[in-house]
Amino acid sequence: MKSPHLIIIGGGFAGIEMLKQLNGLPIKVTLLDKNNYHTFQPLLYQIASGGLGPDAIAYPLRKIVGRIPNIAFRMAEVKSIDTNQNIVTTDIGDFTYDYLCIATGSVTNFFGNKNLQEFAMELKSIPQALDLRSKILQEFEKAVSQTESGQIEQTLNFVVVGGGPTGVETAGAIAEIKNNVLPSDYSEINKNFMKIHLIEASDRILAAMSEISSEKATEFLKNLGVEVHLKTQVKDFTGTELLLGDGSIIKTETVIWAAGVKGEFPQGIESNSIGRGNRILVDEISKIKGLNNVFALGDVAMMTHEEKYPNGHPMVAPVAVQQANLLVKNLQAIINGKETKAFSYFDKGSMATVGRHRAVFESFGIKMQGIIAWLGWMFLHLMLLVGFRNRLVVFVNWLWNYVSYQRAIRIITRPYKGKN
Ligand SMILES: Cc1cc2nc3c(=O)[nH]c(=O)nc-3n(C[C@H](O)[C@H](O)[C@H](O)COP(=O)(O)OP(=O)(O)OC[C@H]3O[C@@H](n4cnc5c(N)ncnc54)[C@H](O)[C@@H]3O)c2cc1C
């Protein structure tokens, strides 16, 4: 009997977990991704802050697919899906499928604000992280030649919007640059001119964690010199002035937007299958409502069957991995006419690091803060990285950064000239 053809769009956390589980099964698989690498997004902020180079957190998809006979990879951007004809249209041609899995992740959500979209920096991909690294270093290079104090302050004001783990970790990393790199590399700049603001709309940062973790993370940030603004809305950004909800203005040229993401997927999904945050509505086995052979999982999918997650599961890597794992089992069940199993998320906890040797960590009711939490954070991230080389490179870089107090990769390889 001919093996069914499964197309997976997206080699992110969900996509590569599916590949691992599909290895050797009687299913012909084609993975499509617009990039030829997998990105370990949790460490993007370390690329942006010069702690790691991009090759440390990117892993070639062909290295995963390479010798697996039932799996092929095509570097292709999917433009649209025809769910009636079972055709996926890409920039390199059309592909037909028996089963389709959409694992295209998410993009930054500016909630319709065109100015923020144009001027604020994003942190969702390696090119964006490299842009941010260049922008930070370019601002320092500019400040060295500035003479008016108001001008220097504007150049050296860095604003991170969004007090979730990405915002907290990014603000902490920029504070480390201020404290350790600025005095050595840019001794002509008065370090006190540089300010880092973290802006959060709710009444605490890391709102998904316990209050004690939020408080500790706030304390760590303040100790590093970050100004934490709670209950503060961002209204607009002109490229040099950030307007806040209370009418006040922060003069800055660098705003990093970490305040929201939304699902991203190719055209062809019916509008009644799209839910809040532009996520595709799926049932408890990741099947898109109204379709028999098309599935969505990870960040792009909204599965709301459990009372605990009325707005869908959190957009984090373990959800993507666990959904992928179960989907492969359910696909086999569907192909063999057996019963499928409903997804249930096993939440192992959450964590965030705040600069050098500080972190907050919560798992199975255990709450830790400080250096032990930081060691736990480092260990887990090393284990989760794909590939031994990447783990080794990250470990050696972390060791070097720790002993030298430096961010090793302070080079502007591709100057940032704006988004357009
Ligand atoms: C800065 C940052 C920090 C984070 N930190 C953490 C953390 O500490 N812990 C945690 O659990 N989660 C974290 N996350 C979230 C986590 O990375 C996501 O939940 C996870 O990546 C979702 O996996 P996914 O497979 O759904 O999508 P992704 O990993 O985003 O993969 C999507 C893939 O689809 C491809 N793709 C997209 N569109 C197309 C198209 N049209 N055609 C072809 N290919 C396409 C992309 O190239 C990409 O490879 C973080 C995210 C960010 C941005």
The ligand as an ORCA input file, in Angstrom:
! r2SCAN-3c Opt
* xyz 0 1
  C      12.543     35.897     22.268
  C      11.731     34.682     22.624
  C      11.991     34.002     23.808
  C      11.260     32.874     24.140
  N      11.544     32.213     25.307
  C      10.900     31.074     25.591
  C      11.247     30.325     26.750
  O      12.135     30.712     27.515
  N      10.585     29.172     26.990
  C       9.606     28.719     26.139
  O       9.057     27.651     26.379
  N       9.240     29.410     25.051
  C       9.866     30.570     24.756
  N       9.519     31.277     23.639
  C       8.386     30.805     22.815
  C       8.786     29.638     21.935
  O       9.946     29.947     21.210
  C       7.618     29.324     21.005
  O       6.510     28.983     21.787
  C       7.967     28.184     20.068
  O       9.020     28.551     19.212
  C       6.748     27.761     19.251
  O       7.114     26.701     18.438
  P       6.412     26.499     17.036
  O       6.952     25.224     16.482
  O       4.951     26.648     17.167
  O       6.890     27.724     16.137
  P       8.354     28.260     15.809
  O       9.371     27.660     16.680
  O       8.230     29.720     15.752
  O       8.625     27.706     14.338
  C       7.889     28.155     13.229
  C       8.649     27.756     11.972
  O       7.803     27.977     10.864
  C       8.546     28.563      9.806
  N       7.587     29.294      8.972
  C       6.750     30.290      9.345
  N       5.989     30.686      8.331
  C       6.339     29.932      7.269
  C       5.898     29.860      5.918
  N       4.929     30.643      5.430
  N       6.500     28.970      5.086
  C       7.501     28.162      5.541
  N       7.941     28.189      6.827
  C       7.366     29.049      7.664
  C       9.563     29.447     10.516
  O      10.677     29.694      9.686
  C       9.900     28.595     11.742
  O      10.997     27.747     11.485
  C      10.230     32.418     23.280
  C       9.974     33.101     22.085
  C      10.711     34.225     21.767
  C      10.433     34.943     20.482
*
